[in-house]
C-alpha cells in the first residue's frame, strides 16, 4: 500500500483495521461473561475510544457492573468501583492529605493519599445516591483529568474514564445530577432487559460451576494511540453542517428555524459540547465499523445517547409521554441531509484513494 501525506491515509487505515479487529475480539471475550447487550457494549466502546465518559441507566440485575469490570479486564486497565451513598464525602473519592512523621529527620509532613478515583476505569455505582457536593468531586477529574488537593495538582492515570450507573425506578433518597455534570458525560446509555434467548443463556451460564477467564486485548499505550487515531478520522463539511443543524434545531430560545414540535416539547436544547461529542463519537463508531471516514449514518446512530440527557422537556411532553429519544428520532426525520456530497470532499477522497507517491 502506497504512503500518503494525509494524516488519515494509509497509516491510519492500518490503525482502523487494528481497532476494528480489537473491538471484535473484545466482544468475543465479554460475550463469555455477559450475554447480549450488544448495543450497550458498542456504545461503551465508542465512549472509550472517543475519550469520553458515560452514564448507564437501568434497573438492578442487568449486569452493568459486571460489563464494566469485564471491559476493564479486556483492556488490561486498572479498575475501581465506588459505591455512592448519602454519607460519602468528596475526599472519599479524590483522596486526602494526612500528616505523617518522618522519623529519620524528626519532622512531620503532609502526604497525599490517593483515593479510588486514581484508576483507569472508575465505576461510579448509583451516582445519584450521594449529595451534589460529592458528585461534584468528579467534575474536575472528568474534565481536567486531574485532582487538586491542598493547592497541588495530581494527574490521573491515562487513559481515564468515568462510567456511572443510575437506577431509573427508585427516586427516594436520590439527588439528581446537576445539568453541568450531566453535560460532562458523552453518552447516557440505556440498559434494557435481555431477550428470551439471551436470558436463557444467562440462566445456563449461572448454573455452571466454572470460572471464565478473560484475555486482555489492548493495553493502556495501545488505547491512547487508537484514541489519537480516532481524532484524526476525517469528517466532511456537509456532515459537520448536518450535526450543527441537529443541535441548533433544539434551541427553542434561538431565532433560527426551529420545528414546531421542538418548541412544544423542548424547554432547553443542547449546547456546542454536545455537538462536539456527536462528532467525536461518530468518528469512533466509524472506526469500530471499519470505515476511515464519518457518514451521516454515524451521526444518527450516536444522536440518541448524546442528546437524551441534555434535552430538557416541557410539561406538555411529559404529560403526553414523549421521551427525549422520540424527539431525537423525529428531529432526524425532519433534518435535511446531503449524503451524496461526500465524494466532493478532498479529505474523504484521499482516504478512499491514497495517492501514489510516484506521481509527486
C-alpha positions as CSV (number, residue, x, y, z in Angstrom):
1,X,0.0,0.0,0.0
2,X,1.5,3.4,-1.0
3,X,2.1,6.1,1.5
4,X,0.3,9.4,1.6
5,X,1.0,12.8,3.2
6,X,-2.6,12.8,4.6
7,X,-2.6,12.1,8.4
8,X,-5.7,9.9,7.9
9,X,-4.1,8.0,5.0
10,X,-2.6,4.5,4.7
11,X,-1.0,4.5,8.1
12,X,-4.4,5.2,9.8
13,X,-6.0,2.6,7.5
14,X,-3.9,0.0,9.3
15,X,-4.9,1.6,12.7
16,X,-8.6,1.5,11.7
17,X,-8.3,-2.2,10.8
18,X,-6.4,-2.9,14.1
19,X,-9.0,-1.1,16.2
20,X,-11.9,-2.8,14.4
21,X,-10.3,-6.2,14.9
22,X,-9.6,-5.4,18.6
23,X,-13.2,-4.5,19.2
24,X,-14.3,-7.7,17.6
25,X,-12.0,-9.7,20.0
26,X,-13.3,-7.7,23.0
27,X,-16.8,-8.5,22.1
28,X,-15.9,-12.2,21.9
29,X,-14.3,-12.0,25.4
30,X,-17.1,-10.1,27.0
31,X,-19.7,-12.4,25.5
32,X,-18.1,-15.2,27.6
33,X,-19.4,-13.4,30.7
34,X,-22.2,-11.1,29.6
35,X,-25.0,-12.3,27.4
36,X,-26.5,-9.9,24.9
37,X,-26.4,-6.2,25.4
38,X,-24.6,-5.7,22.1
39,X,-25.8,-2.1,21.7
40,X,-24.7,-1.2,25.2
41,X,-21.3,-2.7,24.6
42,X,-20.8,-0.9,21.3
43,X,-21.8,2.5,22.9
44,X,-19.3,1.8,25.8
45,X,-16.5,1.1,23.3
46,X,-17.4,4.3,21.4
47,X,-17.0,6.3,24.6
48,X,-13.7,4.6,25.4
49,X,-12.1,5.3,22.1
50,X,-13.6,8.8,21.8
51,X,-12.1,9.6,25.2
52,X,-15.5,10.2,26.8
53,X,-17.5,9.3,29.9
54,X,-20.8,7.5,30.1
55,X,-23.9,7.1,32.4
56,X,-25.5,3.6,32.3
57,X,-29.2,3.7,33.4
58,X,-31.1,0.5,34.0
59,X,-32.8,-1.5,36.7
60,X,-30.7,-3.6,39.1
61,X,-29.6,-7.0,37.9
62,X,-28.8,-6.2,34.3
63,X,-25.0,-6.8,34.6
64,X,-24.0,-3.1,34.4
65,X,-21.2,-3.5,36.9
66,X,-20.1,-6.9,35.5
67,X,-20.0,-5.4,32.0
68,X,-17.8,-2.5,33.1
69,X,-15.4,-4.7,35.2
70,X,-15.1,-7.2,32.4
71,X,-14.4,-4.4,29.9
72,X,-11.6,-3.2,32.1
73,X,-10.1,-6.7,32.2
74,X,-10.3,-6.9,28.4
75,X,-8.4,-3.6,28.1
76,X,-5.9,-4.5,30.7
77,X,-6.6,-1.4,32.7
78,X,-6.9,-0.7,36.4
79,X,-10.5,-0.7,37.7
80,X,-12.0,1.0,40.7
81,X,-15.6,0.7,41.9
82,X,-17.1,3.5,44.1
83,X,-20.4,2.8,45.8
84,X,-22.1,6.1,46.1
85,X,-24.0,6.6,49.4
86,X,-25.6,9.6,51.1
87,X,-22.7,9.8,53.6
88,X,-19.9,9.6,51.0
89,X,-17.6,12.6,51.3
90,X,-15.6,14.2,48.4
91,X,-12.3,13.2,50.0
92,X,-13.5,9.6,50.0
93,X,-13.3,9.8,46.2
94,X,-10.4,12.0,45.4
95,X,-8.2,11.3,48.4
96,X,-6.9,13.4,51.3
97,X,-3.8,14.7,52.9
98,X,-2.5,13.1,56.1
99,X,0.2,14.1,58.5
100,X,3.0,11.6,58.6
101,X,6.0,11.6,60.8
102,X,9.5,11.4,59.2
103,X,11.4,9.6,61.9
104,X,14.7,9.9,60.0
105,X,14.6,13.7,60.1
106,X,12.3,14.1,63.1
107,X,9.8,16.2,61.2
108,X,6.1,15.9,60.2
109,X,4.9,16.4,56.6
110,X,1.7,16.3,54.7
111,X,1.3,13.3,52.4
112,X,-1.4,13.0,49.8
113,X,-3.2,9.6,50.0
114,X,-4.8,8.8,46.7
115,X,-8.5,7.9,46.5
116,X,-10.2,5.3,44.3
117,X,-10.6,7.9,41.5
118,X,-6.9,7.2,40.6
119,X,-7.7,4.3,38.3
120,X,-8.1,4.0,34.5
121,X,-11.8,3.0,34.7
122,X,-13.8,4.3,37.6
123,X,-17.3,2.8,38.1
124,X,-19.4,5.4,40.0
125,X,-22.2,3.0,41.1
126,X,-25.5,4.7,41.8
127,X,-24.1,8.1,41.4
128,X,-27.4,9.8,42.2
129,X,-27.4,8.3,45.7
130,X,-24.9,10.9,47.0
131,X,-25.3,14.7,47.6
132,X,-24.3,17.2,44.9
133,X,-21.2,18.2,46.8
134,X,-19.8,14.7,46.5
135,X,-21.0,14.3,42.9
136,X,-19.1,17.5,42.0
137,X,-15.9,15.9,43.3
138,X,-15.8,14.1,40.0
139,X,-16.2,17.2,37.8
140,X,-12.5,18.2,37.8
141,X,-11.4,14.6,37.4
142,X,-13.7,14.1,34.4
143,X,-12.9,17.4,32.7
144,X,-9.3,18.1,33.5
145,X,-8.1,14.5,34.2
146,X,-6.6,15.7,37.5
147,X,-7.4,16.2,41.2
148,X,-6.5,19.3,43.2
149,X,-5.8,18.8,46.9
150,X,-4.0,21.2,49.3
151,X,-3.3,23.5,46.4
152,X,-1.4,20.8,44.5
153,X,-2.5,19.1,41.3
154,X,-2.3,15.4,41.0
155,X,-2.6,13.9,37.5
156,X,-4.9,10.9,36.9
157,X,-3.6,7.9,35.0
158,X,-4.1,7.8,31.3
159,X,-6.4,6.7,29.8
160,X,-9.1,7.7,32.3
161,X,-12.9,7.0,32.1
162,X,-15.8,7.5,34.5
163,X,-18.7,5.1,33.9
164,X,-21.6,5.9,36.2
165,X,-24.8,3.9,36.9
166,X,-28.3,5.0,37.8
167,X,-31.4,3.2,38.8
168,X,-34.4,4.8,37.0
169,X,-37.0,3.3,39.3
170,X,-36.2,4.2,42.9
171,X,-36.0,8.0,43.3
172,X,-36.4,8.2,47.1
173,X,-33.2,9.4,48.7
174,X,-31.6,10.3,45.4
175,X,-30.0,13.5,44.2
176,X,-30.4,14.2,40.5
177,X,-27.2,15.1,38.8
178,X,-26.8,18.9,38.1
179,X,-27.1,19.7,34.4
180,X,-23.4,20.9,34.3
181,X,-22.3,17.5,35.5
182,X,-24.6,15.6,33.1
183,X,-23.1,17.6,30.3
184,X,-19.7,16.2,31.0
185,X,-20.9,12.7,30.2
186,X,-20.6,12.0,26.5
187,X,-23.3,9.2,26.5
188,X,-26.3,8.3,28.5
189,X,-26.7,4.6,27.8
190,X,-30.0,2.8,28.5
191,X,-29.6,-0.8,29.6
192,X,-32.7,-2.8,28.8
193,X,-34.0,-6.2,29.7
194,X,-32.5,-9.2,27.7
195,X,-34.4,-11.0,25.1
196,X,-35.8,-14.5,25.7
197,X,-32.8,-16.3,24.1
198,X,-30.4,-14.1,25.9
199,X,-32.0,-14.6,29.3
200,X,-32.0,-18.4,28.7
201,X,-28.2,-18.2,28.0
202,X,-27.8,-16.2,31.3
203,X,-29.6,-19.0,33.2
204,X,-27.4,-21.6,31.6
205,X,-24.3,-19.6,32.5
206,X,-25.4,-19.1,36.1
207,X,-25.8,-22.9,36.6
208,X,-22.2,-23.6,35.6
209,X,-19.6,-24.2,38.3
210,X,-16.6,-22.7,36.5
211,X,-14.5,-19.5,36.3
212,X,-14.4,-17.8,33.0
213,X,-11.0,-16.4,32.2
214,X,-10.8,-13.1,30.2
215,X,-7.8,-12.5,27.9
216,X,-6.5,-8.9,27.7
217,X,-6.9,-7.5,24.2
218,X,-5.4,-3.9,24.5
219,X,-3.1,-2.1,26.9
220,X,-3.1,1.5,28.0
221,X,-0.5,2.7,25.5
222,X,-2.4,1.0,22.6
223,X,-5.6,2.6,23.7
224,X,-4.0,6.1,23.8
225,X,-2.6,5.5,20.3
226,X,-6.0,4.4,19.0
227,X,-7.7,7.4,20.6
228,X,-5.4,9.6,18.6
229,X,-6.2,7.7,15.5
230,X,-10.0,8.3,16.1
231,X,-9.5,12.0,16.4
232,X,-7.6,12.1,13.1
233,X,-10.5,10.4,11.2
234,X,-11.7,13.0,8.6
235,X,-15.3,14.3,8.6
236,X,-16.8,16.0,5.6
237,X,-18.1,19.6,5.9
238,X,-21.6,18.5,5.0
239,X,-21.6,16.0,7.9
240,X,-20.5,18.7,10.3
241,X,-23.2,21.0,9.0
242,X,-25.8,18.3,9.4
243,X,-24.7,17.8,13.0
244,X,-24.9,21.5,13.7
245,X,-28.4,21.6,12.3
246,X,-29.5,18.8,14.6
247,X,-28.1,20.7,17.6
248,X,-29.3,24.1,16.7
249,X,-32.8,22.9,15.9
250,X,-33.2,22.0,19.6
251,X,-32.6,25.5,20.9
252,X,-36.1,27.0,21.3
253,X,-34.7,30.3,22.6
254,X,-32.8,30.9,19.3
255,X,-34.2,32.9,16.4
256,X,-33.4,30.3,13.8
257,X,-35.6,27.7,12.1
258,X,-36.8,25.6,15.0
259,X,-39.5,23.0,14.3
260,X,-42.9,23.5,15.9
261,X,-42.7,20.2,17.8
262,X,-39.4,21.2,19.4
263,X,-41.0,24.5,20.7
264,X,-43.9,22.4,22.0
265,X,-41.9,19.6,23.7
266,X,-38.4,21.1,24.5
267,X,-37.8,23.6,27.2
268,X,-34.0,23.8,26.8
269,X,-31.9,22.5,23.9
270,X,-28.3,21.1,23.7
271,X,-25.1,23.2,23.6
272,X,-21.9,23.1,21.5
273,X,-20.3,20.5,23.7
274,X,-23.0,18.0,22.7
275,X,-22.3,18.8,19.1
276,X,-18.6,18.2,19.6
277,X,-19.4,14.9,21.4
278,X,-21.6,13.8,18.4
279,X,-18.7,14.4,16.0
280,X,-16.1,12.6,18.2
281,X,-18.4,9.7,18.9
282,X,-19.3,9.3,15.2
283,X,-15.6,9.1,14.4
284,X,-15.1,6.3,16.9
285,X,-18.2,4.5,15.6
286,X,-17.0,4.7,12.0
287,X,-13.6,3.2,13.0
288,X,-15.3,0.5,15.0
289,X,-17.3,-0.4,11.9
290,X,-14.1,-0.5,9.8
291,X,-14.6,2.8,8.0
292,X,-11.9,5.5,7.8
293,X,-14.4,8.4,7.5
294,X,-17.6,9.6,9.1
295,X,-21.0,9.3,7.5
296,X,-24.4,10.8,8.4
297,X,-25.4,7.3,9.5
298,X,-22.8,7.5,12.3
299,X,-24.2,10.9,13.4
300,X,-27.7,9.5,13.6
301,X,-26.5,6.4,15.5
302,X,-24.9,8.4,18.3
303,X,-27.5,11.2,18.4
304,X,-29.7,9.4,20.9
305,X,-27.1,8.6,23.6
306,X,-25.6,12.1,23.3
307,X,-28.8,14.1,23.3
308,X,-31.2,12.2,25.6
309,X,-29.8,13.5,28.9
310,X,-29.3,17.1,27.6
311,X,-32.8,17.8,26.3
312,X,-35.0,19.3,29.0
313,X,-38.6,18.5,28.0
314,X,-41.6,20.6,28.8
315,X,-44.6,19.6,31.0
316,X,-46.6,19.1,27.7
317,X,-44.1,16.4,26.6
318,X,-44.1,14.7,29.9
319,X,-47.9,14.6,30.1
320,X,-48.1,13.2,26.6
321,X,-45.5,10.6,27.3
322,X,-43.0,12.0,24.8
323,X,-39.5,10.8,25.7
324,X,-36.3,12.5,24.6
325,X,-35.5,9.6,22.3
326,X,-38.7,10.1,20.4
327,X,-37.9,13.8,20.0
328,X,-34.4,13.0,18.6
329,X,-35.9,10.4,16.2
330,X,-38.4,12.9,14.8
331,X,-35.7,15.6,14.6
332,X,-33.6,13.2,12.5
333,X,-36.6,12.6,10.2
334,X,-37.1,16.3,9.5
335,X,-33.5,17.4,9.3
336,X,-32.2,17.6,5.7
337,X,-29.1,15.5,4.9
338,X,-26.8,15.8,1.9
339,X,-25.0,12.4,1.9
340,X,-24.4,12.5,-1.8
341,X,-21.8,15.3,-1.4
342,X,-19.3,13.1,0.5
343,X,-17.3,12.3,-2.7
344,X,-16.7,16.0,-3.3
345,X,-14.7,16.4,-0.1
346,X,-10.9,16.2,-0.8
347,X,-10.1,14.7,2.7
348,X,-12.5,11.8,2.1
349,X,-11.2,11.2,-1.4
350,X,-7.7,10.9,0.0
351,X,-8.8,8.3,2.5
352,X,-10.6,6.3,-0.1
353,X,-8.0,6.6,-2.8
354,X,-4.5,7.1,-1.3
355,X,-2.2,9.0,-3.7
356,X,0.7,7.3,-5.4
357,X,4.0,8.7,-4.2
358,X,5.5,8.3,-7.7
359,X,3.1,10.9,-9.0
360,X,4.9,13.6,-6.9
